[in-house]
Amino acid sequence: GNVLNCTAPSRLVEAGKAGVRLKTLEKLAVTKAVRGEHPDLLHFVVTLIMEHKEQSVEINHQQLKAIEDASRVDAASLKAEIATLKGQAKVAEAELKHPDTVDHQSSAVRVFGTHLKEKVEKLEARSRQCDEHKLKTLAAFAENPAASDVSELFLLVKAFAVQWSKTVQKLREKKEEAEKKARMAAAALEKGRSSSGSGSASG
C-alpha cells in the first residue's frame, strides 16, 4: 500500500522492503489506491513490469494446467490406497508360496505374484519422492512449511495467475486504446495543419 500510494519515484525508498508473502497474493487486486493512476496494487505491479520487460508478464498456461491438476491430488487417499495394495500383496505372496497352492498356479499367476511386490515398492518410492518434493516446495514458498498444505498453495498460485492474466489483458487493451487515440489526434492535427497551409496558399 505504501508503494502503491507513492506520488513520486524518489519516495519509493520510504515505502518499505520489497517482497510479498504468497498468502497476500490474492489481496493484491483488492488493495486499492487512495490516489494515483493505478486502481489497485496488482495493476501497479503489472504496469511496472510491462514498462521494463513486457514479455515477463506472460503466464505459461501449460504449467498452470499442471498446477491445477496437482491441486486436485488427494495425497492422503493415495497413501491409503498404496497401503491397502501393500497389504493385499503380502497376502497374495503368502498364498502363492503356500504348499497347497504351488502346484495349482498358472504361469500367469506366478508372473503376477513375482512382479506385484516390486510394483507396490515402486509406488511407495514414488509416494516418498512426492512427499520430498512437496516439502521442498513448501520450504521454498510457504511462510510456515510445517503448517501449510501444498494443495492450498497450488490453488492460491492458480487463482493469482488467473487474476494476473486478466489484469495484463486489461492494461494491454487500455494501452492500445490510448495509442489509437494518440494516432487519431496526431492525424487530426496534421489534417488541420494541411488545411491551414492550403488556405494560406490560396490567399
C-alpha positions in Angstrom: 0.0 0.0 0.0 2.9 2.4 0.8 4.4 1.7 -2.6 1.1 2.0 -4.4 0.3 5.4 -3.0 3.7 7.0 -3.5 3.3 10.1 -5.6 7.0 10.5 -6.6 9.7 7.9 -7.6 12.0 9.5 -5.1 9.7 8.4 -2.3 9.7 4.7 -3.2 12.6 4.1 -0.9 10.4 5.2 2.0 7.7 2.7 1.1 9.5 -0.2 2.8 11.1 -3.5 2.0 10.4 -5.4 -1.3 8.8 -8.8 -1.3 5.5 -10.4 -0.8 4.1 -13.4 1.1 2.2 -16.0 -1.0 -0.8 -15.6 1.2 -1.1 -12.0 0.3 -1.1 -12.6 -3.5 -4.9 -12.8 -3.5 -5.0 -9.4 -1.8 -3.1 -7.6 -4.5 -6.2 -7.0 -6.5 -8.3 -5.7 -3.6 -5.6 -3.4 -2.2 -7.0 -0.2 -3.6 -5.1 3.0 -4.1 -6.3 6.3 -2.5 -4.6 8.3 -5.2 -2.6 7.9 -8.3 -3.2 6.3 -11.7 -3.3 2.7 -10.6 -6.7 1.3 -9.2 -5.0 -1.4 -7.1 -1.6 -2.9 -6.2 -1.9 -5.7 -8.8 -2.3 -3.1 -11.6 0.7 -1.2 -10.2 2.9 -4.3 -10.2 1.9 -5.5 -13.7 2.3 -2.0 -15.1 5.8 -1.7 -13.6 6.9 -5.0 -15.2 5.3 -4.2 -18.5 7.2 -0.9 -18.7 10.6 -2.5 -18.1 10.2 -6.1 -19.5 6.8 -6.7 -21.1 7.5 -10.4 -22.0 7.9 -11.2 -18.3 4.2 -10.7 -17.7 3.3 -13.7 -19.8 1.9 -16.8 -18.0 2.9 -20.3 -19.1 -0.6 -21.8 -19.3 0.7 -25.3 -19.8 2.5 -25.1 -16.4 -0.7 -23.5 -15.0 -2.7 -26.6 -16.1 -0.1 -28.8 -14.3 -0.5 -26.8 -11.1 -4.3 -27.1 -11.3 -4.0 -30.9 -11.8 -1.6 -31.1 -8.9 -4.0 -29.3 -6.6 -6.6 -32.0 -7.1 -4.4 -34.8 -5.9 -5.5 -36.2 -2.5 -2.2 -37.4 -1.1 -3.8 -39.0 2.0 -6.1 -41.1 -0.2 -3.3 -42.2 -2.4 -1.2 -43.3 0.6 -4.2 -45.2 2.0 -4.6 -47.0 -1.4 -0.9 -47.9 -1.6 -1.0 -49.2 2.0 -4.1 -51.4 1.0 -2.2 -52.7 -2.0 0.8 -53.4 0.1 -1.3 -55.5 2.5 -3.0 -57.3 -0.4 0.4 -58.0 -2.0 1.6 -59.6 1.2 -1.5 -61.8 1.4 -1.1 -62.8 -2.3 2.6 -63.6 -1.8 1.8 -65.8 1.2 -0.9 -67.6 -0.8 1.4 -68.1 -3.8 4.1 -69.6 -1.6 1.7 -71.9 0.3 2.4 -75.6 -0.4 -1.3 -76.3 -1.1 -1.4 -73.7 -4.0 2.0 -74.0 -5.6 1.0 -76.9 -7.8 -2.2 -75.3 -8.9 -0.8 -71.9 -10.1 -0.8 -70.9 -13.8 2.2 -69.3 -15.3 0.3 -66.0 -15.5 -0.5 -66.1 -11.8 3.2 -66.8 -11.0 4.3 -63.9 -13.1 1.7 -61.6 -11.4 3.0 -62.7 -8.0 6.6 -62.1 -8.9 6.0 -58.6 -10.1 3.3 -57.5 -7.7 5.6 -56.8 -4.7 8.1 -54.9 -7.0 5.4 -52.7 -8.4 4.0 -51.9 -4.9 7.5 -51.0 -3.8 7.9 -48.6 -6.7 4.6 -47.0 -5.8 5.9 -46.5 -2.3 9.1 -45.0 -3.6 7.2 -42.6 -5.8 5.0 -41.6 -2.9 8.1 -40.8 -0.8 9.5 -38.8 -3.7 6.3 -36.8 -3.9 6.5 -36.1 -0.2 10.1 -34.8 -0.6 9.1 -32.5 -3.5 6.1 -31.2 -1.5 8.4 -30.4 1.4 10.9 -28.6 -0.8 8.1 -26.6 -2.5 6.6 -25.6 0.9 10.1 -24.7 2.2 10.7 -22.5 -0.8 7.4 -20.7 -1.0 5.3 -21.1 2.2 5.7 -18.9 5.2 5.2 -21.8 7.6 6.0 -25.1 5.8 5.1 -27.3 8.8 1.6 -25.8 9.0 1.0 -25.4 5.2 -0.9 -27.5 2.7 0.6 -27.9 -0.7 -2.8 -28.2 -2.4 -3.9 -24.9 -1.0 -0.6 -23.4 -2.2 -1.2 -24.7 -5.8 -4.8 -23.3 -5.7 -3.5 -20.0 -4.5 -0.9 -19.7 -7.3 -3.5 -20.7 -9.9 -6.1 -18.2 -8.7 -3.4 -15.5 -8.7 -2.3 -16.4 -12.2 -5.8 -16.0 -13.5 -6.1 -12.6 -11.9 -2.7 -11.6 -13.2 -3.6 -12.6 -16.8 -6.9 -10.6 -16.7 -5.0 -7.6 -15.4 -2.4 -7.9 -18.2 -5.2 -8.1 -20.8 -7.0 -5.0 -19.4 -3.8 -3.0 -19.3 -2.9 -4.0 -22.9 -6.4 -3.0 -24.1 -6.0 0.3 -22.3 -2.6 0.9 -23.9 -3.9 0.0 -27.3 -6.9 2.4 -26.8 -4.5 5.2 -25.7 -2.3 4.6 -28.7 -5.3 4.6 -31.0 -6.5 8.0 -29.6 -3.0 9.4 -29.9 -2.8 8.4 -33.6 -6.2 9.9 -34.3 -5.2 13.1 -32.5 -2.0 13.3 -34.5 -3.8 12.7 -37.7 -6.4 15.4 -36.9 -3.6 17.8 -36.1 -1.8 17.0 -39.3 -5.0 17.4 -41.2 -5.6 20.8 -39.6 -2.1 21.9 -40.5 -2.6 20.8 -44.1 -5.9 22.7 -44.3 -4.3 25.8 -42.8 -1.4 25.6 -45.2 -3.8 25.3 -48.2 -5.8 28.2 -47.1 -2.8 30.4 -46.7 -1.6 29.5 -50.2 -5.0 30.3 -51.7 -5.0 33.7 -50.0 
